[in-house]
Amino acid sequence: MPYLHITTNQTLTDTKTLLSTASKAVSSATGKAETYVMVNASHNPNMLMGGSDAPLAFLDYRALGLPNDRSAFSDALCQLITETLSIPGDRIYISMTDSERQNWGWNHQTF
Protein backbone atom coordinates (compact mmCIF):
# COMPACT_ATOMS: atom_id res chain seq x y z
CA MET A 1 0.00 0.00 0.00
CA PRO A 2 2.86 2.49 0.38
CA TYR A 3 3.52 4.13 -2.99
CA LEU A 4 6.47 6.36 -3.81
CA HIS A 5 6.78 8.20 -7.12
CA ILE A 6 10.12 9.86 -7.75
CA THR A 7 10.26 12.49 -10.47
CA THR A 8 13.57 14.12 -11.33
CA ASN A 9 15.08 16.28 -14.02
CA GLN A 10 18.14 14.02 -13.95
CA THR A 11 18.58 11.26 -16.52
CA LEU A 12 17.91 7.90 -14.90
CA THR A 13 20.69 5.55 -15.98
CA ASP A 14 20.20 2.67 -13.52
CA THR A 15 16.47 2.68 -12.83
CA LYS A 16 16.35 -0.90 -11.53
CA THR A 17 18.86 -0.15 -8.78
CA LEU A 18 17.09 3.10 -7.89
CA LEU A 19 13.71 1.33 -7.64
CA SER A 20 15.10 -1.58 -5.63
CA THR A 21 16.91 0.75 -3.23
CA ALA A 22 13.84 2.98 -2.89
CA SER A 23 11.56 0.00 -2.20
CA LYS A 24 13.83 -1.21 0.60
CA ALA A 25 14.17 2.32 2.01
CA VAL A 26 10.39 2.85 2.15
CA SER A 27 9.88 -0.53 3.78
CA SER A 28 12.58 0.15 6.36
CA ALA A 29 11.46 3.71 7.11
CA THR A 30 7.78 2.80 7.48
CA GLY A 31 8.07 -0.65 9.04
CA LYS A 32 5.75 -2.01 6.34
CA ALA A 33 6.51 -5.22 4.47
CA GLU A 34 8.28 -4.61 1.18
CA THR A 35 5.80 -6.97 -0.50
CA TYR A 36 3.25 -4.11 -0.30
CA VAL A 37 5.58 -1.30 -1.39
CA MET A 38 5.27 0.12 -4.92
CA VAL A 39 7.80 2.55 -6.36
CA ASN A 40 7.99 4.42 -9.64
CA ALA A 41 10.63 6.73 -11.06
CA SER A 42 10.34 9.07 -13.99
CA HIS A 43 12.54 11.54 -15.77
CA ASN A 44 11.08 14.95 -16.55
CA PRO A 45 13.66 17.34 -17.98
CA ASN A 46 11.11 20.18 -17.80
CA MET A 47 11.47 20.91 -14.09
CA LEU A 48 12.71 24.01 -12.26
CA MET A 49 13.08 24.75 -8.57
CA GLY A 50 13.84 28.25 -7.39
CA GLY A 51 14.18 29.32 -11.02
CA SER A 52 17.02 26.84 -11.58
CA ASP A 53 17.22 23.62 -13.54
CA ALA A 54 20.02 22.31 -11.29
CA PRO A 55 19.45 18.68 -10.23
CA LEU A 56 16.17 18.31 -8.34
CA ALA A 57 13.57 15.74 -7.37
CA PHE A 58 9.92 15.68 -6.37
CA LEU A 59 8.73 12.70 -4.31
CA ASP A 60 5.06 11.83 -4.01
CA TYR A 61 4.43 9.39 -1.15
CA ARG A 62 0.98 7.92 -0.51
CA ALA A 63 -0.08 5.29 1.99
CA LEU A 64 -2.69 4.19 4.48
CA GLY A 65 -1.31 6.16 7.38
CA LEU A 66 1.86 8.18 7.50
CA PRO A 67 4.87 7.54 9.74
CA ASN A 68 4.54 9.17 13.16
CA ASP A 69 7.94 10.83 12.82
CA ARG A 70 7.53 12.50 9.45
CA SER A 71 10.76 14.45 9.88
CA ALA A 72 12.75 11.20 10.19
CA PHE A 73 10.84 9.81 7.19
CA SER A 74 11.65 12.93 5.17
CA ASP A 75 15.30 12.52 6.17
CA ALA A 76 15.31 8.88 5.04
CA LEU A 77 13.83 9.77 1.65
CA CYS A 78 16.21 12.69 1.16
CA GLN A 79 19.15 10.42 2.01
CA LEU A 80 17.89 7.92 -0.55
CA ILE A 81 17.79 10.55 -3.30
CA THR A 82 21.09 12.14 -2.31
CA GLU A 83 22.87 8.77 -2.28
CA THR A 84 21.34 7.38 -5.48
CA LEU A 85 20.95 10.50 -7.63
CA SER A 86 23.44 12.93 -6.01
CA ILE A 87 20.72 15.52 -5.45
CA PRO A 88 21.12 17.59 -2.27
CA GLY A 89 18.29 17.74 0.25
CA ASP A 90 17.59 21.40 -0.44
CA ARG A 91 16.67 20.45 -4.02
CA ILE A 92 14.10 17.81 -2.99
CA TYR A 93 10.40 18.33 -2.25
CA ILE A 94 8.34 15.55 -0.70
CA SER A 95 4.55 15.38 -0.64
CA MET A 96 3.04 12.91 1.84
CA THR A 97 -0.59 11.87 1.50
CA ASP A 98 -2.51 9.78 4.03
CA SER A 99 -5.11 7.89 2.00
CA GLU A 100 -8.38 6.62 3.41
CA ARG A 101 -8.85 2.85 3.35
CA GLN A 102 -11.99 2.97 1.24
CA ASN A 103 -10.07 4.96 -1.41
CA TRP A 104 -7.26 2.43 -1.79
CA GLY A 105 -7.89 -0.67 -3.88
CA TRP A 106 -5.91 -3.89 -4.09
CA ASN A 107 -6.62 -7.44 -5.20
CA HIS A 108 -10.17 -6.75 -6.45
CA GLN A 109 -11.25 -4.93 -3.30
CA THR A 110 -10.52 -1.96 -1.05
CA PHE A 111 -8.77 -1.94 2.29
VENJO-V123422 format. One record per helix or strand of 2 or more residues. SS is the DSSP state (helix for helix, strand for strand). FROM is the first residue (numbers start at 1). TO is the last residue. If there is no record, write none. Layout:
((SS & FROM & TO) (SS & FROM & TO))
//
This chain:
((strand & 3 & 8) (helix & 15 & 30) (helix & 34 & 36) (strand & 38 & 43) (strand & 57 & 63) (helix & 70 & 85) (helix & 89 & 91) (strand & 92 & 98) (helix & 101 & 103) (strand & 105 & 106) (strand & 109 & 110))
//
